[in-house]
């Protein structure tokens, strides 16, 4: 009998837990390092002064560009929607 299963610590679940713990810790540390010294008051002033229409347009264009790039990179099209009408 496998002792890991008998002890209640299956190898795959333990590896997955360690993987996520290390990944999230590293992400938190790098985020903390990259945002160290940011003047959040100035960030908020800049965000509030942005033109909402231009921000929405920018997000839409970036989203469309990424979708087109993915389509071109994979060489496939999105599947057409399935028909639900019964004839």
C-alpha positions as YAML, in Angstrom:
chain: A
units: angstrom
residues:
- id: 1
  name: UNK
  ca: [0.00, 0.00, 0.00]
- id: 2
  name: UNK
  ca: [1.29, 3.48, -0.86]
- id: 3
  name: UNK
  ca: [2.24, 5.31, 2.34]
- id: 4
  name: UNK
  ca: [1.36, 8.75, 0.89]
- id: 5
  name: UNK
  ca: [-2.25, 7.72, 0.37]
- id: 6
  name: UNK
  ca: [-2.37, 6.04, 3.77]
- id: 7
  name: UNK
  ca: [-1.05, 9.26, 5.38]
- id: 8
  name: UNK
  ca: [-3.75, 11.30, 3.63]
- id: 9
  name: UNK
  ca: [-1.33, 13.28, 1.44]
- id: 10
  name: UNK
  ca: [-1.64, 12.12, -2.16]
- id: 11
  name: UNK
  ca: [1.40, 13.14, -4.17]
- id: 12
  name: UNK
  ca: [-0.45, 14.93, -6.94]
- id: 13
  name: UNK
  ca: [-2.61, 17.02, -4.59]
- id: 14
  name: UNK
  ca: [0.41, 17.95, -2.48]
- id: 15
  name: UNK
  ca: [2.42, 19.00, -5.55]
- id: 16
  name: UNK
  ca: [-0.51, 21.07, -6.81]
- id: 17
  name: UNK
  ca: [-0.84, 22.80, -3.43]
- id: 18
  name: UNK
  ca: [2.88, 23.55, -3.27]
- id: 19
  name: UNK
  ca: [2.84, 24.79, -6.86]
- id: 20
  name: UNK
  ca: [0.01, 27.26, -6.17]
- id: 21
  name: UNK
  ca: [1.50, 28.39, -2.86]
- id: 22
  name: UNK
  ca: [4.86, 29.14, -4.48]
- id: 23
  name: UNK
  ca: [3.22, 30.77, -7.53]
- id: 24
  name: UNK
  ca: [0.97, 33.05, -5.50]
- id: 25
  name: UNK
  ca: [3.80, 33.98, -3.12]
- id: 26
  name: UNK
  ca: [6.08, 34.87, -6.00]
- id: 27
  name: UNK
  ca: [3.32, 36.86, -7.72]
- id: 28
  name: UNK
  ca: [2.60, 38.79, -4.51]
- id: 29
  name: UNK
  ca: [6.29, 39.54, -3.94]
- id: 30
  name: UNK
  ca: [6.83, 40.74, -7.52]
- id: 31
  name: UNK
  ca: [3.67, 42.86, -7.42]
- id: 32
  name: UNK
  ca: [4.77, 44.42, -4.15]
- id: 33
  name: UNK
  ca: [8.21, 45.16, -5.62]
- id: 34
  name: UNK
  ca: [6.83, 46.65, -8.84]
- id: 35
  name: UNK
  ca: [4.31, 48.90, -7.06]
- id: 36
  name: UNK
  ca: [6.70, 50.07, -4.34]
- id: 37
  name: UNK
  ca: [6.84, 53.86, -4.22]
- id: 38
  name: UNK
  ca: [3.78, 54.50, -6.41]
- id: 39
  name: UNK
  ca: [1.99, 57.74, -5.58]
- id: 40
  name: UNK
  ca: [-1.57, 56.41, -5.45]
- id: 41
  name: UNK
  ca: [-3.09, 59.88, -5.08]
- id: 42
  name: UNK
  ca: [-1.51, 60.91, -8.40]
- id: 43
  name: UNK
  ca: [-2.70, 57.67, -10.01]
- id: 44
  name: UNK
  ca: [-6.26, 58.37, -8.89]
- id: 45
  name: UNK
  ca: [-6.09, 61.98, -10.18]
- id: 46
  name: UNK
  ca: [-4.85, 60.70, -13.54]
- id: 47
  name: UNK
  ca: [-7.57, 58.04, -13.76]
- id: 48
  name: UNK
  ca: [-10.30, 60.52, -12.87]
- id: 49
  name: UNK
  ca: [-9.10, 62.98, -15.52]
- id: 50
  name: UNK
  ca: [-9.15, 60.37, -18.31]
- id: 51
  name: UNK
  ca: [-11.77, 60.62, -21.04]
- id: 52
  name: UNK
  ca: [-14.10, 57.68, -20.52]
- id: 53
  name: UNK
  ca: [-14.99, 57.36, -24.21]
- id: 54
  name: UNK
  ca: [-11.33, 57.08, -25.20]
- id: 55
  name: UNK
  ca: [-10.67, 54.51, -22.49]
- id: 56
  name: UNK
  ca: [-13.61, 52.37, -23.65]
- id: 57
  name: UNK
  ca: [-12.52, 52.72, -27.29]
- id: 58
  name: UNK
  ca: [-8.97, 51.72, -26.37]
- id: 59
  name: UNK
  ca: [-10.16, 48.62, -24.53]
- id: 60
  name: UNK
  ca: [-12.37, 47.66, -27.48]
- id: 61
  name: UNK
  ca: [-9.55, 48.08, -29.99]
- id: 62
  name: UNK
  ca: [-7.07, 46.10, -27.91]
- id: 63
  name: UNK
  ca: [-9.60, 43.31, -27.40]
- id: 64
  name: UNK
  ca: [-10.36, 43.16, -31.13]
- id: 65
  name: UNK
  ca: [-6.64, 43.16, -31.98]
- id: 66
  name: UNK
  ca: [-5.93, 40.32, -29.57]
- id: 67
  name: UNK
  ca: [-8.82, 38.27, -30.90]
- id: 68
  name: UNK
  ca: [-7.70, 38.81, -34.50]
- id: 69
  name: UNK
  ca: [-4.10, 38.01, -33.59]
- id: 70
  name: UNK
  ca: [-5.15, 34.79, -31.87]
- id: 71
  name: UNK
  ca: [-7.24, 33.81, -34.86]
- id: 72
  name: UNK
  ca: [-4.35, 34.49, -37.22]
- id: 73
  name: UNK
  ca: [-1.81, 32.76, -34.98]
- id: 74
  name: UNK
  ca: [-3.82, 29.57, -34.63]
- id: 75
  name: UNK
  ca: [-5.16, 29.55, -38.17]
- id: 76
  name: UNK
  ca: [-8.68, 28.67, -37.15]
- id: 77
  name: UNK
  ca: [-12.02, 30.35, -36.93]
- id: 78
  name: UNK
  ca: [-14.45, 30.44, -34.07]
- id: 79
  name: UNK
  ca: [-17.04, 27.69, -34.26]
- id: 80
  name: UNK
  ca: [-20.39, 28.88, -35.58]
- id: 81
  name: UNK
  ca: [-23.22, 28.88, -33.06]
- id: 82
  name: UNK
  ca: [-25.27, 25.71, -32.99]
- id: 83
  name: UNK
  ca: [-28.79, 25.87, -34.31]
- id: 84
  name: UNK
  ca: [-31.45, 25.39, -31.72]
- id: 85
  name: UNK
  ca: [-34.53, 25.42, -33.93]
- id: 86
  name: UNK
  ca: [-35.89, 21.93, -34.62]
- id: 87
  name: UNK
  ca: [-37.10, 21.40, -38.15]
...
